[in-house]
């Protein structure tokens, strides 16, 4: 088992959240105190996308979609969760935290909508 874990770590596995993970079609995005998300890329299906934003830590974070900042903004702090929905067409989008310094610190991820 230990050898398998070492082998997988050495392969540099990609950090992509599976298509519409958890909770029956809800896209779950986790914010980390390390100014990061739990995946580098998320995937969803075209149409109304329900997003559940979860904080794994205590530092406050936001979640917006580049180009759609006025349509959806989720906020978490102190271990909280926030949810919202947005209609998106097929394409590639960027999710990011718009708190000053967080995106610049690396807090962004890709969203592929098919």
MARBA-3410 file (N, C-alpha, C, O; in Angstrom, 1 decimal):
114
0.8,-1.2,0.0,0.0,0.0,0.0,0.9,1.3,0.0,0.6,2.2,-0.7 ~ 1.9,1.2,0.8,2.8,2.4,0.9,3.5,2.6,-0.4,3.7,3.7,-0.9 ~ 3.9,1.5,-1.1,4.6,1.6,-2.4,3.6,2.2,-3.4,4.1,3.0,-4.3 ~ 2.4,1.8,-3.4,1.4,2.4,-4.3,1.3,3.9,-4.1,1.2,4.6,-5.1 ~ 1.2,4.3,-2.9,1.1,5.8,-2.6,2.3,6.5,-3.1,2.2,7.6,-3.6
3.5,6.0,-2.9,4.7,6.6,-3.3,4.7,6.6,-4.8,5.1,7.7,-5.4 ~ 4.3,5.6,-5.5,4.3,5.5,-6.9,3.3,6.6,-7.5,3.7,7.2,-8.5 ~ 2.2,6.7,-6.9,1.2,7.7,-7.4,1.7,9.1,-7.2,1.5,10.0,-8.0 ~ 2.3,9.3,-6.1,2.9,10.7,-5.8,4.0,11.0,-6.8,4.1,12.1,-7.3 ~ 4.8,10.0,-7.2,5.9,10.2,-8.1,5.3,10.5,-9.5,6.0,11.2,-10.3
4.2,10.0,-9.8,3.6,10.2,-11.2,3.1,11.6,-11.4,2.8,12.0,-12.5 ~ 2.9,12.4,-10.3,2.4,13.7,-10.4,1.0,13.8,-10.9,0.6,14.5,-11.9 ~ 0.1,13.1,-10.2,-1.3,13.0,-10.6,-1.9,14.4,-10.7,-1.6,15.3,-9.9 ~ -2.8,14.6,-11.7,-3.4,15.9,-11.9,-4.5,16.1,-10.8,-5.1,15.1,-10.3 ~ -4.8,17.3,-10.6,-5.8,17.7,-9.6,-7.0,18.2,-10.3,-7.2,19.4,-10.5
-7.9,17.3,-10.8,-9.1,17.7,-11.5,-10.3,17.1,-10.7,-10.3,15.9,-10.5 ~ -11.2,18.0,-10.3,-12.4,17.5,-9.7,-13.3,16.8,-10.7,-13.4,17.3,-11.8 ~ -13.9,15.6,-10.3,-14.7,14.9,-11.3,-15.9,15.7,-11.7,-16.4,16.6,-11.0 ~ -16.5,15.3,-12.8,-17.7,16.0,-13.3,-18.8,15.9,-12.3,-19.2,14.9,-11.8 ~ -19.3,17.1,-12.0,-20.4,17.3,-11.0,-20.3,16.4,-9.8,-21.1,15.5,-9.6
-19.3,16.6,-9.0,-19.0,15.8,-7.8,-20.1,16.1,-6.7,-20.5,17.2,-6.5 ~ -20.4,15.1,-6.0,-21.2,15.1,-4.8,-22.6,15.7,-4.9,-22.9,16.4,-5.8 ~ -23.4,15.4,-4.0,-24.7,16.0,-3.8,-25.6,16.1,-5.0,-26.1,17.2,-5.3 ~ -25.7,15.1,-5.8,-26.6,15.0,-6.9,-26.6,16.2,-7.8,-27.5,17.0,-7.9 ~ -25.5,16.4,-8.5,-25.4,17.5,-9.5,-24.9,18.8,-9.0,-25.0,19.8,-9.7
-24.4,18.8,-7.8,-23.9,20.1,-7.2,-22.4,20.1,-7.3,-21.7,19.1,-6.9 ~ -21.8,21.1,-7.9,-20.4,21.3,-8.0,-19.9,21.8,-6.7,-20.2,22.9,-6.3 ~ -19.0,21.0,-6.1,-18.5,21.3,-4.8,-17.0,21.9,-4.9,-16.2,21.2,-5.5 ~ -16.8,23.1,-4.5,-15.5,23.7,-4.5,-15.1,24.0,-3.1,-15.8,24.6,-2.3 ~ -13.9,23.6,-2.7,-13.4,23.8,-1.4,-12.3,24.8,-1.4,-11.3,24.7,-2.2
-12.4,25.8,-0.5,-11.4,26.8,-0.4,-10.4,26.4,0.8,-10.9,26.0,1.8 ~ -9.2,26.6,0.6,-8.2,26.2,1.6,-7.5,27.5,2.1,-7.3,28.5,1.4 ~ -7.0,27.4,3.4,-6.3,28.6,4.0,-5.0,28.8,3.3,-4.4,29.9,3.5 ~ -4.5,27.9,2.5,-3.2,28.0,1.8,-3.4,28.8,0.5,-2.5,28.8,-0.3 ~ -4.5,29.6,0.4,-4.8,30.4,-0.8,-4.8,29.5,-2.0,-4.2,29.7,-3.0
-5.6,28.4,-1.9,-5.8,27.5,-3.0,-7.2,26.9,-2.9,-7.9,27.0,-1.9 ~ -7.6,26.2,-4.0,-8.8,25.4,-4.0,-8.4,23.9,-3.9,-7.2,23.6,-4.1 ~ -9.4,23.1,-3.7,-9.1,21.6,-3.6,-8.8,21.0,-4.9,-8.4,19.8,-5.0 ~ -8.9,21.7,-6.1,-8.6,21.1,-7.4,-8.1,22.3,-8.3,-8.4,23.4,-8.0 ~ -7.3,21.9,-9.3,-6.9,22.9,-10.3,-7.9,23.1,-11.3,-7.9,24.2,-12.0
-8.8,22.1,-11.5,-9.8,22.2,-12.6,-11.1,21.5,-12.1,-11.0,20.4,-11.5 ~ -12.2,22.1,-12.5,-13.5,21.5,-12.2,-14.2,21.4,-13.5,-13.9,22.0,-14.5 ~ -15.2,20.5,-13.5,-16.0,20.3,-14.7,-17.5,20.3,-14.4,-17.9,19.8,-13.3 ~ -18.3,20.8,-15.3,-19.7,20.8,-15.1,-20.4,20.7,-16.4,-19.8,20.9,-17.5 ~ -21.7,20.5,-16.4,-22.5,20.4,-17.6,-23.2,21.7,-17.9,-23.5,22.5,-17.0
-23.4,22.0,-19.2,-24.0,23.2,-19.7,-25.4,23.4,-19.0,-26.1,22.5,-18.7 ~ -25.7,24.7,-18.7,-27.0,25.0,-18.1,-26.8,25.6,-16.7,-25.8,26.2,-16.4 ~ -27.8,25.5,-15.9,-27.8,26.0,-14.5,-26.9,25.1,-13.7,-27.1,23.9,-13.5 ~ -25.8,25.7,-13.2,-24.8,25.0,-12.4,-25.0,25.5,-10.9,-24.7,26.6,-10.6 ~ -25.3,24.5,-10.1,-25.4,24.8,-8.6,-24.0,24.6,-8.0,-23.4,23.5,-8.2
-23.5,25.6,-7.3,-22.1,25.5,-6.7,-22.3,25.6,-5.2,-22.9,26.5,-4.7 ~ -21.6,24.6,-4.6,-21.5,24.7,-3.1,-20.1,25.0,-2.8,-19.2,24.2,-3.1 ~ -19.9,26.1,-2.1,-18.5,26.6,-1.8,-18.3,26.3,-0.3,-19.0,26.8,0.6 ~ -17.3,25.5,0.0,-17.0,25.1,1.4,-15.6,25.6,1.8,-14.7,25.6,1.0 ~ -15.5,26.0,3.0,-14.2,26.4,3.6,-13.6,25.4,4.4,-14.2,24.9,5.4
-12.4,25.0,4.1,-11.6,24.0,4.9,-10.6,24.9,5.6,-9.4,24.9,5.1 ~ -10.9,25.5,6.7,-10.0,26.4,7.4,-10.8,27.5,8.0,-12.0,27.4,8.3 ~ -10.2,28.6,8.3,-10.8,29.7,9.0,-10.7,31.0,8.2,-11.6,31.9,8.5 ~ -9.8,31.2,7.3,-9.6,32.4,6.6,-10.7,32.7,5.6,-11.1,31.7,4.9 ~ -11.2,33.9,5.5,-12.3,34.2,4.6,-11.9,34.2,3.2,-10.8,34.6,2.8
-12.8,33.7,2.3,-12.5,33.6,0.9,-13.8,33.9,0.1,-14.9,33.8,0.7 ~ -13.7,34.3,-1.1,-14.8,34.4,-2.0,-14.6,33.5,-3.2,-13.5,33.0,-3.4 ~ -15.7,33.4,-4.0,-15.6,32.6,-5.3,-16.4,33.4,-6.3,-17.6,33.6,-6.1 ~ -15.7,33.8,-7.4,-16.4,34.4,-8.5,-15.9,33.7,-9.8,-14.9,33.0,-9.8 ~ -16.6,34.0,-10.9,-16.2,33.4,-12.2,-15.8,34.6,-13.1,-16.6,35.6,-13.3
-14.6,34.6,-13.6,-14.1,35.7,-14.4,-15.1,36.0,-15.6,-15.5,35.1,-16.3 ~ -15.4,37.2,-15.7,-16.4,37.6,-16.7,-17.8,37.6,-16.3,-18.7,38.1,-16.9 ~ -18.1,36.9,-15.1,-19.5,36.8,-14.6,-19.5,37.2,-13.1,-20.3,36.8,-12.4 ~ -18.6,38.1,-12.7,-18.5,38.5,-11.3,-19.8,39.1,-10.8,-20.1,39.0,-9.6 ~ -20.6,39.8,-11.6,-21.8,40.4,-11.2,-23.0,39.4,-11.1,-24.0,39.7,-10.6
-22.8,38.2,-11.6,-23.9,37.2,-11.6,-23.8,36.2,-10.4,-24.8,35.7,-10.0 ~ -22.6,36.0,-9.9,-22.4,35.1,-8.8,-21.2,35.4,-8.0,-20.1,35.6,-8.5 ~ -21.4,35.6,-6.7,-20.3,35.8,-5.7,-20.6,35.1,-4.5,-21.6,35.4,-3.8 ~ -19.8,34.0,-4.1,-20.0,33.3,-2.9,-18.9,33.6,-1.9,-17.8,34.0,-2.3 ~ -19.3,33.6,-0.6,-18.3,34.0,0.4,-18.4,33.0,1.5,-19.5,32.5,1.9
-17.2,32.7,2.1,-17.1,31.8,3.2,-16.1,32.3,4.2,-15.1,33.0,3.8 ~ -16.3,32.0,5.5,-15.4,32.4,6.5,-15.7,31.6,7.8,-16.8,31.1,7.9 ~ -14.7,31.3,8.6,-14.9,30.6,9.8,-15.5,29.2,9.7,-16.2,28.8,10.5 ~ -15.1,28.5,8.6,-15.6,27.2,8.4,-17.0,27.1,7.8,-17.6,26.0,7.8 ~ -17.5,28.2,7.2,-18.9,28.2,6.7,-18.9,27.6,5.3,-17.9,27.3,4.7
-20.2,27.6,4.8,-20.5,27.1,3.4,-21.4,28.1,2.8,-22.3,28.7,3.5 ~ -21.3,28.3,1.5,-22.2,29.2,0.7,-22.6,28.5,-0.6,-21.8,27.7,-1.1 ~ -23.8,28.7,-1.1,-24.2,28.1,-2.3,-24.9,29.1,-3.2,-25.4,30.1,-2.8 ~ -24.9,28.8,-4.5,-25.5,29.7,-5.5,-25.5,28.9,-6.8,-24.9,27.9,-7.0 ~ -26.3,29.5,-7.8,-26.4,28.9,-9.1,-26.1,30.0,-10.2,-26.3,31.2,-10.0
-25.6,29.5,-11.3,-25.3,30.4,-12.4,-25.5,29.5,-13.7,-25.2,28.4,-13.7 ~ -26.0,30.2,-14.7,-26.2,29.5,-16.0,-25.0,29.8,-16.9,-24.7,31.0,-17.1 ~ -24.3,28.8,-17.3,-23.2,28.9,-18.2,-23.3,28.1,-19.4,-23.8,27.0,-19.4 ~ -22.8,28.7,-20.5,-22.7,27.9,-21.8,-21.4,27.1,-21.8,-20.5,27.3,-21.0 ~ -21.3,26.3,-22.8,-20.1,25.5,-23.0,-18.9,26.4,-23.1,-19.0,27.4,-23.8
-17.8,26.0,-22.5,-16.6,26.8,-22.6,-15.7,26.6,-21.4,-15.9,25.8,-20.6 ~ -14.6,27.4,-21.4,-13.6,27.4,-20.4,-13.7,28.7,-19.6,-13.8,29.8,-20.1 ~ -13.8,28.6,-18.3,-13.9,29.7,-17.4,-12.8,29.6,-16.3,-12.2,28.6,-16.1 ~ -12.6,30.8,-15.6,-11.7,30.8,-14.5,-12.4,31.2,-13.2,-13.2,32.2,-13.2 ~ -12.3,30.3,-12.2,-12.8,30.6,-10.9,-11.7,31.2,-10.1,-10.5,30.9,-10.3
-12.0,32.2,-9.3,-11.0,32.8,-8.4,-11.6,33.5,-7.2,-12.8,33.7,-7.1 ~ -10.7,33.7,-6.2,-11.1,34.5,-5.0,-10.7,35.9,-5.3,-9.6,36.2,-5.6 ~ -11.7,36.8,-5.1,-11.5,38.2,-5.4,-11.1,39.1,-4.2,-11.1,40.3,-4.3 ~ -10.8,38.4,-3.1,-10.2,39.2,-1.9,-8.8,39.6,-2.3,-8.0,38.8,-2.8 ~ -8.5,40.9,-2.1,-7.2,41.4,-2.5,-6.0,40.5,-2.1,-5.9,40.1,-0.9
-5.2,40.2,-3.0,-4.0,39.4,-2.8,-4.2,37.9,-2.9,-3.2,37.2,-3.1 ~ -5.4,37.4,-2.9,-5.7,36.0,-2.9,-5.5,35.4,-4.3,-4.8,34.4,-4.5 ~ -6.0,36.0,-5.3,-5.8,35.5,-6.7,-4.4,35.6,-7.1,-3.8,34.6,-7.6 ~ -3.7,36.7,-6.7,-2.3,36.9,-7.0,-1.5,35.8,-6.3,-0.4,35.5,-6.7 ~ -2.0,35.3,-5.1,-1.3,34.3,-4.4,-1.5,32.9,-4.9,-1.0,31.9,-4.4
-2.3,32.8,-6.0,-2.5,31.5,-6.6,-3.9,30.9,-6.5,-4.2,29.8,-6.9 ~ -4.9,31.7,-5.9,-6.2,31.2,-5.7,-7.1,31.3,-6.9,-8.0,32.2,-6.9 ~ -6.9,30.5,-7.9,-7.7,30.4,-9.1,-7.7,29.0,-9.6,-6.7,28.2,-9.4 ~ -8.7,28.6,-10.3,-8.8,27.3,-10.9,-9.6,27.4,-12.2,-10.3,28.4,-12.5 ~ -9.5,26.4,-13.1,-10.3,26.4,-14.3,-11.6,25.7,-14.1,-11.7,24.8,-13.3
-12.6,26.1,-14.9,-13.9,25.4,-14.9,-14.2,25.1,-16.4,-14.3,26.0,-17.2 ~ -14.3,23.8,-16.7,-14.7,23.4,-18.0,-16.2,23.0,-18.0,-16.6,22.1,-17.3 ~ -16.9,23.7,-18.9,-18.4,23.5,-19.0,-18.6,22.8,-20.3,-18.2,23.4,-21.4 ~ -19.2,21.6,-20.3,-19.5,20.9,-21.5,-20.9,20.8,-21.8,-21.3,20.1,-22.8
END
